[in-house]
Amino acid sequence: ERIVFQPPAGPWPEGDGARRLAYAAGDGQRLFAYVVGEPGPGTPLLVVFHGNADLAGWWVPWAREVATRTGWSVLLAEYRGYAGIAGEPDYPRSALDARAAWDAAVGQL
């Protein structure tokens, strides 16, 4: 798993121009995502999970472009162990983090 999960070292991006959404995974791990656009009734929401050695904050410019071109809102989820979030990433914990991002998208936006 050391090869699969390679969180970049800081300093980490601040998600310039995106709203930061805080939530927690099922095991209590505190997480966050960046939200671009104005989600709400009738506005589609794209939930994005970044790849290895990547960070949600680096995807904000891309998310802005998606929002501008489509009218959709974009949620850029972050994982434990990445971007200064405590904890160690692994497959089961990443699944918890992904579920928490989905639940936050459905329940908070």
Order of alpha helices (4+ residues) and beta strands (2+ residues): beta-beta-beta-alpha-beta-alpha
